[in-house]
């Protein structure tokens, strides 16, 4: 499947995938997509950097992506970030 086709498919299923995330995963997704590091995110959320990394890996697995850039696209599509923030 071409990358453009895969992206179009991903956008159609984002609402269902996003709904499967925990509240904490959504918080971590928003912070990481906005450019925060694991350390910065952990300080803001009151958890350890390793826990943020654990959430990041769970997010990537649940959402079927491999990079922070792809997570950011999903966060924008889900309305967590304005498109101009990317």
C-alpha positions as CSV (number, residue, x, y, z in Angstrom):
1,X,0.0,0.0,0.0
2,X,1.3,3.4,-0.9
3,X,2.2,5.9,1.9
4,X,-0.6,8.3,0.8
5,X,-3.2,5.5,0.8
6,X,-2.0,4.3,4.3
7,X,-2.2,7.9,5.6
8,X,-5.8,8.2,4.3
9,X,-6.8,5.0,5.9
10,X,-5.1,6.0,9.2
11,X,-7.2,9.3,9.2
12,X,-10.4,7.4,8.9
13,X,-9.7,5.2,11.9
14,X,-8.1,7.8,14.1
15,X,-11.3,8.5,16.1
16,X,-11.7,4.9,17.1
17,X,-8.0,4.5,17.9
18,X,-8.0,7.8,19.9
19,X,-11.1,6.6,21.9
20,X,-9.1,3.5,23.0
21,X,-6.4,5.6,24.7
22,X,-6.4,6.2,28.5
23,X,-6.7,9.8,29.8
24,X,-3.0,9.7,30.8
25,X,-2.0,8.4,27.3
26,X,-3.9,11.4,25.8
27,X,-2.1,13.8,28.1
28,X,1.3,12.3,27.2
29,X,0.4,12.3,23.5
30,X,-0.5,16.0,23.7
31,X,2.7,16.9,25.5
32,X,5.0,14.9,23.2
33,X,3.3,16.1,20.1
34,X,3.8,19.7,21.3
35,X,7.5,19.1,21.4
36,X,8.1,18.3,25.1
37,X,10.8,15.8,26.0
38,X,10.1,12.8,28.3
39,X,11.8,14.7,31.1
40,X,9.7,17.8,30.6
41,X,6.5,15.9,30.2
42,X,7.3,13.9,33.4
43,X,7.8,17.1,35.4
44,X,4.6,18.5,34.2
45,X,2.6,15.3,34.9
46,X,4.3,14.4,38.2
47,X,5.5,11.0,36.9
48,X,9.0,9.6,36.0
49,X,10.6,10.1,32.6
50,X,10.6,6.3,32.3
51,X,6.8,6.2,32.7
52,X,6.5,8.8,30.0
53,X,8.7,6.6,27.7
54,X,6.5,3.6,28.6
55,X,3.3,5.6,27.6
56,X,5.0,6.8,24.4
57,X,5.8,3.2,23.4
58,X,2.2,2.1,24.3
59,X,0.9,4.9,22.2
60,X,3.0,4.0,19.2
61,X,1.9,0.4,19.5
62,X,-1.8,1.2,20.0
63,X,-1.8,3.7,17.2
64,X,0.3,1.6,14.8
65,X,3.0,4.2,14.3
66,X,6.8,4.2,14.5
67,X,7.8,7.8,15.2
68,X,7.0,10.9,17.2
69,X,6.2,12.7,13.9
70,X,3.4,10.2,13.2
71,X,2.1,10.6,16.8
72,X,2.1,14.4,16.2
73,X,0.0,14.0,13.0
74,X,-2.5,11.9,14.9
75,X,-2.6,14.4,17.8
76,X,-3.4,17.2,15.2
77,X,-6.0,15.0,13.5
78,X,-7.6,14.3,16.9
79,X,-7.7,18.0,17.7
80,X,-5.1,17.9,20.5
81,X,-3.0,20.5,18.7
82,X,-3.8,23.1,16.2
83,X,-2.4,22.3,12.7
84,X,-0.1,25.4,12.9
85,X,1.7,23.9,16.0
86,X,3.2,21.2,13.8
